[in-house]
């Protein structure tokens, strides 16, 4: 199936990708790869044979000229993985990862083919290529890359591995323009949802804070309530598990809360109350975990659900971020944020041009 410009721009990346995967039914594996796939261990010669077989099948994929031929070539290439032992999958991943990395930088169809294959492998040996795919100009490729990193959470066991993934997701999230892909980036960063007491929770907290602050600077914070909700849930988990006070994350959450509060002051219908509640809940739980003092703060969400009185909202904000000579909770240790949370970013930047189209 071909992803059209209209599908992607309408935010249907996730649905289109699911349809593509559904089309990747099992195919018969090449004879040499199929025979080696189920082996529990491979000799050096057998690993070489796997690499040669993978490269040969990738060349067939690159040479496919029709949609049907591309699908058939992808099916044939990944077929051995259905019965693969650990040794075979590692050899397969090492060969495919390095070979497909270059295709990710090409036009839409070869880039998508490469990412679909990498997604099917699910092995840390492809981490470099998948991380590079997070910088693709195509939303479908970025979405698939983020989803693949999420699927590999349990396999990214070393600090180098999970930090590589977190950094790639963070860098992409700061500039992401496709709503579905942004949501998947937040889900992929939520290691604490899939792994309790995740060792890299502090790194995730910093990454989420960076994305939130970047989106505030671009003026795109609050543009997608669904994505923001995913971000706040991930922030709450990472912030609670972080060993040190996650200052950058708290600054990002507080800035987001400030933007939502400003919107609530302009529209007193209570339409932003639930968004405010989610952001405020994440922030206050993190504050209580790392130093306390948030339990007695006035709740912005309650004001927004009520009459939305700007004076009450302003008082609640002052208690949190301060105003003028009055210091709020976040202006004190361990947070030490500037009074009133003036953004160094005060001048909102336009988001960089990122192509989310297909092969057009």
Phi, psi and omega in degrees: 000140180262133174279118181272161178304319184290324178300313184291315182292338177275005178078026183257023182304313184299315180295319180296319179297319179299322179293322179296315180297323179298331180282347182272066179289166181296142176232167179285131181287150172305143188306312184293319179289320180299322180291328183273339190301319186274357181292139181287331177215151182239141174283172179300319180294322180291323177296322177296321179295322177298313181300316181295319180294318179297314181296323179296316180290327177294322177297323176297320178295317180297329182273355181293131187253346180241163179300318180297319180293323179295315179298316180298318181293321178296315180301315182294321182295315186270353183307318182298339183292339182294337180237018189284137169277173184299318183295317179294316182297322179295315180294320179298313183297318181298318181289315184290321183301311182290325183285324184276344183304320181294326182294335180295341182264001183270197180292176191304308187297310178295326178294318179293317177304313181299316183290325177297321178291314179300321180295326181287336185285316180052064179216141181302340179295342178265005187302320180298314181294318181293322176298319176297325181294339177295344178261009180300152176279356182253126182299321181298321179291316179297318179300312179299320180296315179296319179295323179294318178296322177295318181296335183265009183315306186292342182267349180269082192267333182268158179300320179298318182295307184288331176290325176300314179296313182299317181295320179296317179294319180296312180300319180291318183298330181296337184238001187297136180245348181266122185301315182297321180291321178299317178300318180292326176299314178298319179295321180291332177282345185278063179299327184290346175284326184260343181223113179290142182055047180298129185296334182261024183301324178295323177293320178296316180301316179296319181296315179297320177298318178299316180296314181299316181292322178295320181288329173296316181295327179277349183080017183254003176295135179083002182286335181226101184297327180293313178298317180298322179298317177298319180296317182294322178294316178296320181297317180298316180293312182295317181296323179288332181268345180298139183282324178256155178305122183278078188300315183296321179293317179298321177296319179295317179294318180295321177296320178295319179296321178298316179297317179295321179295320177298320178295322180293326178291329179282326181236101187271022181279350182085011184293339180257007187299318182291322176297317178299317181299316181296314180294316182295320178298313178301314183295311184293325178296320178293319179297319179294324180293324186243065173121335177078189178098352185268345186299326184261007178289144174297144185265119179298323182298322179295320178294317181296324178287337180273238183271354179063028183301119181304327180292321178291321177296317180296321179294320178295320178295320180298321179296333182269308187247359178080169178197129181061239180269354181272124179269141175258180182302320184282353177270001182247167178298146004271006188273311175052040177279154182296145180301133180079357180051049178295131183274129176301341181272005189315327177273112184288134181263149175283140179297144179296152180291118178234128183281124177245012184274183179268227184276015177273000000 
